[in-house]
Amino acid sequence: MAEGRTERDGMRIADPRVMRALAHPARIEIVEYLNDTGAAVSATEVAGMVGLSPSATSYHLRELAKYDLVEQAPSRGDGRERLWRGKSHSVRIDPDLDEPGARAASEALVDLYLHRDQARAVAWLARVTEEPPEWRDLGAIMGQRVLVTADELRELNEKVRDLVEPYAIRKRQADPPAGVRRVTITYSSIPEV
Protein backbone atom coordinates (compact mmCIF):
# COMPACT_ATOMS: atom_id res chain seq x y z
CA MET A 1 0.00 0.00 0.00
CA ALA A 2 2.91 2.33 0.37
CA GLU A 3 3.17 4.00 -2.97
CA GLY A 4 6.08 4.22 -5.34
CA ARG A 5 9.73 4.36 -4.55
CA THR A 6 12.89 5.34 -6.27
CA GLU A 7 16.40 4.71 -5.03
CA ARG A 8 17.08 8.41 -4.61
CA ASP A 9 13.78 9.59 -3.18
CA GLY A 10 12.92 6.63 -0.98
CA MET A 11 9.35 5.47 -0.51
CA ARG A 12 6.61 7.91 -1.45
CA ILE A 13 3.68 7.96 0.96
CA ALA A 14 0.58 9.54 -0.53
CA ASP A 15 -2.27 7.34 0.76
CA PRO A 16 -3.96 8.85 3.85
CA ARG A 17 -4.41 5.36 5.33
CA VAL A 18 -0.65 4.77 5.19
CA MET A 19 0.02 8.19 6.72
CA ARG A 20 -2.39 7.44 9.57
CA ALA A 21 -0.75 4.04 10.10
CA LEU A 22 2.67 5.68 10.38
CA ALA A 23 1.49 8.58 12.59
CA HIS A 24 2.59 7.10 15.92
CA PRO A 25 5.90 7.99 17.62
CA ALA A 26 6.96 4.36 18.07
CA ARG A 27 6.10 3.48 14.47
CA ILE A 28 8.11 6.39 13.12
CA GLU A 29 11.10 5.33 15.24
CA ILE A 30 10.76 1.72 14.07
CA VAL A 31 10.55 2.63 10.38
CA GLU A 32 13.42 5.10 10.63
CA TYR A 33 15.67 2.62 12.43
CA LEU A 34 14.95 -0.17 9.93
CA ASN A 35 15.35 2.17 6.95
CA ASP A 36 18.50 3.83 8.33
CA THR A 37 20.29 0.60 9.13
CA GLY A 38 18.87 -1.93 6.68
CA ALA A 39 19.00 -4.34 9.63
CA ALA A 40 16.74 -7.36 10.10
CA VAL A 41 15.59 -7.35 13.72
CA SER A 42 13.09 -9.05 16.00
CA ALA A 43 10.28 -7.30 17.86
CA THR A 44 12.20 -7.90 21.08
CA GLU A 45 15.28 -6.10 19.73
CA VAL A 46 13.17 -3.16 18.56
CA ALA A 47 11.18 -3.03 21.83
CA GLY A 48 14.11 -1.73 23.86
CA MET A 49 14.76 0.98 21.32
CA VAL A 50 11.18 2.34 21.30
CA GLY A 51 10.45 1.71 24.98
CA LEU A 52 7.57 -0.70 24.48
CA SER A 53 6.99 -4.32 25.34
CA PRO A 54 7.90 -6.93 22.71
CA SER A 55 4.21 -7.77 22.22
CA ALA A 56 3.27 -4.09 21.64
CA THR A 57 6.24 -3.71 19.29
CA SER A 58 5.20 -6.87 17.43
CA TYR A 59 1.73 -5.37 16.96
CA HIS A 60 3.21 -2.16 15.55
CA LEU A 61 5.48 -4.13 13.19
CA ARG A 62 2.51 -6.14 11.89
CA GLU A 63 0.54 -2.94 11.32
CA LEU A 64 3.47 -1.35 9.49
CA ALA A 65 3.77 -4.48 7.33
CA LYS A 66 0.05 -4.32 6.54
CA TYR A 67 0.71 -0.91 4.96
CA ASP A 68 3.89 -2.08 3.19
CA LEU A 69 6.21 0.08 5.30
CA VAL A 70 8.24 -2.87 6.64
CA GLU A 71 8.49 -6.51 5.64
CA GLN A 72 9.31 -9.83 7.17
CA ALA A 73 12.98 -10.75 6.71
CA PRO A 74 14.49 -14.22 6.35
CA SER A 75 15.02 -16.04 9.63
CA ARG A 76 18.46 -16.23 11.24
CA GLY A 77 18.13 -19.87 12.18
CA ASP A 78 15.33 -22.21 13.09
CA GLY A 79 12.54 -19.92 11.87
CA ARG A 80 10.86 -19.48 15.25
CA GLU A 81 11.99 -15.87 15.56
CA ARG A 82 10.18 -13.44 13.25
CA LEU A 83 12.51 -10.80 11.82
CA TRP A 84 11.58 -7.50 10.21
CA ARG A 85 13.36 -5.07 7.90
CA GLY A 86 12.64 -1.74 6.24
CA LYS A 87 11.45 -1.52 2.65
CA SER A 88 13.40 1.59 1.64
CA HIS A 89 16.17 3.87 2.85
CA SER A 90 13.67 6.64 3.67
CA VAL A 91 10.07 7.75 3.41
CA ARG A 92 8.75 10.85 1.68
CA ILE A 93 5.36 12.26 2.66
CA ASP A 94 3.80 13.40 -0.61
CA PRO A 95 0.01 13.45 -0.31
CA ASP A 96 -2.39 13.65 -3.22
CA LEU A 97 -4.36 16.61 -1.87
CA ASP A 98 -7.35 15.71 -4.06
CA GLU A 99 -7.68 12.44 -2.11
CA PRO A 100 -10.27 12.69 0.69
CA GLY A 101 -8.56 12.89 4.08
CA ALA A 102 -5.08 13.38 2.61
CA ARG A 103 -4.57 16.88 3.98
CA ALA A 104 -5.59 15.98 7.54
CA ALA A 105 -3.51 12.77 7.52
CA SER A 106 -0.41 14.50 6.16
CA GLU A 107 -0.76 17.40 8.60
CA ALA A 108 -0.99 14.99 11.54
CA LEU A 109 2.06 13.03 10.38
CA VAL A 110 4.14 16.13 9.62
CA ASP A 111 3.13 17.61 12.98
CA LEU A 112 4.44 14.49 14.72
CA TYR A 113 7.77 14.72 12.87
CA LEU A 114 8.12 18.45 13.61
CA HIS A 115 7.37 18.06 17.31
CA ARG A 116 9.87 15.22 17.57
CA ASP A 117 12.56 17.30 15.84
CA GLN A 118 11.78 20.29 18.06
CA ALA A 119 12.10 18.06 21.14
CA ARG A 120 15.51 16.90 19.89
CA ALA A 121 16.66 20.51 19.53
CA VAL A 122 15.44 21.44 23.00
CA ALA A 123 17.14 18.35 24.49
CA TRP A 124 20.40 19.32 22.75
CA LEU A 125 20.27 22.83 24.17
CA ALA A 126 19.60 21.43 27.65
CA ARG A 127 22.68 19.21 27.58
CA VAL A 128 25.07 21.22 25.38
CA THR A 129 27.33 22.16 28.30
CA GLU A 130 27.82 18.45 29.06
CA GLU A 131 28.94 17.67 25.51
CA PRO A 132 32.60 17.06 24.66
CA PRO A 133 34.28 20.27 23.47
CA GLU A 134 34.66 18.98 19.90
CA TRP A 135 30.85 18.61 19.61
CA ARG A 136 29.67 21.50 21.77
CA ASP A 137 29.70 24.20 19.09
CA LEU A 138 28.56 22.01 16.21
CA GLY A 139 24.86 21.73 16.91
CA ALA A 140 23.23 24.37 14.75
CA ILE A 141 19.81 25.84 14.25
CA MET A 142 19.87 28.03 11.19
CA GLY A 143 17.29 30.14 9.48
CA GLN A 144 17.84 31.99 6.25
CA ARG A 145 15.19 33.66 4.13
CA VAL A 146 15.88 33.77 0.41
CA LEU A 147 14.27 35.05 -2.78
CA VAL A 148 14.04 32.23 -5.33
CA THR A 149 11.99 31.05 -8.25
CA ALA A 150 10.31 27.63 -8.18
CA ASP A 151 13.11 26.23 -10.36
CA GLU A 152 15.79 27.73 -8.09
CA LEU A 153 14.13 26.26 -5.00
CA ARG A 154 13.97 22.84 -6.68
CA GLU A 155 17.70 23.14 -7.47
CA LEU A 156 18.50 24.27 -3.92
CA ASN A 157 16.59 21.31 -2.44
CA GLU A 158 18.51 18.92 -4.70
CA LYS A 159 21.85 20.46 -3.71
CA VAL A 160 21.08 20.06 -0.01
CA ARG A 161 20.06 16.44 -0.59
CA ASP A 162 23.29 15.84 -2.53
CA LEU A 163 25.36 17.33 0.31
CA VAL A 164 23.78 15.13 2.99
CA GLU A 165 23.43 11.86 1.05
CA PRO A 166 27.06 10.61 1.37
CA TYR A 167 26.74 10.71 5.17
CA ALA A 168 23.55 8.60 5.42
CA ILE A 169 23.70 6.00 8.19
CA ARG A 170 22.95 3.15 5.85
CA LYS A 171 25.89 4.08 3.63
CA ARG A 172 28.44 4.61 6.41
CA GLN A 173 27.56 2.09 9.10
CA ALA A 174 29.68 -0.76 7.72
CA ASP A 175 32.93 1.20 8.05
CA PRO A 176 32.35 4.43 9.99
CA PRO A 177 35.26 6.77 10.68
CA ALA A 178 36.44 7.12 14.27
CA GLY A 179 34.43 9.53 16.39
CA VAL A 180 31.16 9.41 14.45
CA ARG A 181 27.83 10.18 16.09
CA ARG A 182 24.28 9.93 14.88
CA VAL A 183 23.16 13.45 13.94
CA THR A 184 19.70 14.54 12.85
CA ILE A 185 19.65 17.06 10.03
CA THR A 186 16.28 18.68 9.52
CA TYR A 187 15.87 20.80 6.44
CA SER A 188 12.78 22.76 5.46
CA SER A 189 12.11 24.95 2.49
CA ILE A 190 8.75 26.58 3.05
CA PRO A 191 7.41 29.01 0.44
CA GLU A 192 5.89 32.05 2.18
CA VAL A 193 2.75 33.87 1.16
C-alpha positions in Angstrom: 0.0 0.0 0.0 2.9 2.3 0.4 3.2 4.0 -3.0 6.1 4.2 -5.3 9.7 4.4 -4.6 12.9 5.3 -6.3 16.4 4.7 -5.0 17.1 8.4 -4.6 13.8 9.6 -3.2 12.9 6.6 -1.0 9.4 5.5 -0.5 6.6 7.9 -1.5 3.7 8.0 1.0 0.6 9.5 -0.5 -2.3 7.3 0.8 -4.0 8.9 3.8 -4.4 5.4 5.3 -0.6 4.8 5.2 0.0 8.2 6.7 -2.4 7.4 9.6 -0.7 4.0 10.1 2.7 5.7 10.4 1.5 8.6 12.6 2.6 7.1 15.9 5.9 8.0 17.6 7.0 4.4 18.1 6.1 3.5 14.5 8.1 6.4 13.1 11.1 5.3 15.2 10.8 1.7 14.1 10.5 2.6 10.4 13.4 5.1 10.6 15.7 2.6 12.4 15.0 -0.2 9.9 15.4 2.2 6.9 18.5 3.8 8.3 20.3 0.6 9.1 18.9 -1.9 6.7 19.0 -4.3 9.6 16.7 -7.4 10.1 15.6 -7.4 13.7 13.1 -9.0 16.0 10.3 -7.3 17.9 12.2 -7.9 21.1 15.3 -6.1 19.7 13.2 -3.2 18.6 11.2 -3.0 21.8 14.1 -1.7 23.9 14.8 1.0 21.3 11.2 2.3 21.3 10.5 1.7 25.0 7.6 -0.7 24.5 7.0 -4.3 25.3 7.9 -6.9 22.7 4.2 -7.8 22.2 3.3 -4.1 21.6 6.2 -3.7 19.3 5.2 -6.9 17.4 1.7 -5.4 17.0 3.2 -2.2 15.5 5.5 -4.1 13.2 2.5 -6.1 11.9 0.5 -2.9 11.3 3.5 -1.4 9.5 3.8 -4.5 7.3 0.1 -4.3 6.5 0.7 -0.9 5.0 3.9 -2.1 3.2 6.2 0.1 5.3 8.2 -2.9 6.6 8.5 -6.5 5.6 9.3 -9.8 7.2 13.0 -10.7 6.7 14.5 -14.2 6.3 15.0 -16.0 9.6 18.5 -16.2 11.2 18.1 -19.9 12.2 15.3 -22.2 13.1 12.5 -19.9 11.9 10.9 -19.5 15.3 12.0 -15.9 15.6 10.2 -13.4 13.3 12.5 -10.8 11.8 11.6 -7.5 10.2 13.4 -5.1 7.9 12.6 -1.7 6.2 11.4 -1.5 2.7 13.4 1.6 1.6 16.2 3.9 2.9 13.7 6.6 3.7 10.1 7.7 3.4 8.8 10.9 1.7 5.4 12.3 2.7 3.8 13.4 -0.6 0.0 13.5 -0.3 -2.4 13.7 -3.2 -4.4 16.6 -1.9 -7.4 15.7 -4.1 -7.7 12.4 -2.1 -10.3 12.7 0.7 -8.6 12.9 4.1 -5.1 13.4 2.6 -4.6 16.9 4.0 -5.6 16.0 7.5 -3.5 12.8 7.5 -0.4 14.5 6.2 -0.8 17.4 8.6 -1.0 15.0 11.5 2.1 13.0 10.4 4.1 16.1 9.6 3.1 17.6 13.0 4.4 14.5 14.7 7.8 14.7 12.9 8.1 18.5 13.6 7.4 18.1 17.3 9.9 15.2 17.6 12.6 17.3 15.8 11.8 20.3 18.1 12.1 18.1 21.1 15.5 16.9 19.9 16.7 20.5 19.5 15.4 21.4 23.0 17.1 18.4 24.5 20.4 19.3 22.7 20.3 22.8 24.2 19.6 21.4 27.6 22.7 19.2 27.6 25.1 21.2 25.4 27.3 22.2 28.3 27.8 18.4 29.1 28.9 17.7 25.5 32.6 17.1 24.7 34.3 20.3 23.5 34.7 19.0 19.9 30.9 18.6 19.6 29.7 21.5 21.8 29.7 24.2 19.1 28.6 22.0 16.2 24.9 21.7 16.9 23.2 24.4 14.7 19.8 25.8 14.2 19.9 28.0 11.2 17.3 30.1 9.5 17.8 32.0 6.3 15.2 33.7 4.1 15.9 33.8 0.4 14.3 35.1 -2.8 14.0 32.2 -5.3 12.0 31.0 -8.3 10.3 27.6 -8.2 13.1 26.2 -10.4 15.8 27.7 -8.1 14.1 26.3 -5.0 14.0 22.8 -6.7 17.7 23.1 -7.5 18.5 24.3 -3.9 16.6 21.3 -2.4 18.5 18.9 -4.7 21.9 20.5 -3.7 21.1 20.1 0.0 20.1 16.4 -0.6 23.3 15.8 -2.5 25.4 17.3 0.3 23.8 15.1 3.0 23.4 11.9 1.0 27.1 10.6 1.4 26.7 10.7 5.2 23.6 8.6 5.4 23.7 6.0 8.2 22.9 3.1 5.9 25.9 4.1 3.6 28.4 4.6 6.4 27.6 2.1 9.1 29.7 -0.8 7.7 32.9 1.2 8.1 32.4 4.4 10.0 35.3 6.8 10.7 36.4 7.1 14.3 34.4 9.5 16.4 31.2 9.4 14.4 27.8 10.2 16.1 24.3 9.9 14.9 23.2 13.4 13.9 19.7 14.5 12.8 19.6 17.1 10.0 16.3 18.7 9.5 15.9 20.8 6.4 12.8 22.8 5.5 12.1 25.0 2.5 8.7 26.6 3.1 7.4 29.0 0.4 5.9 32.0 2.2 2.7 33.9 1.2 
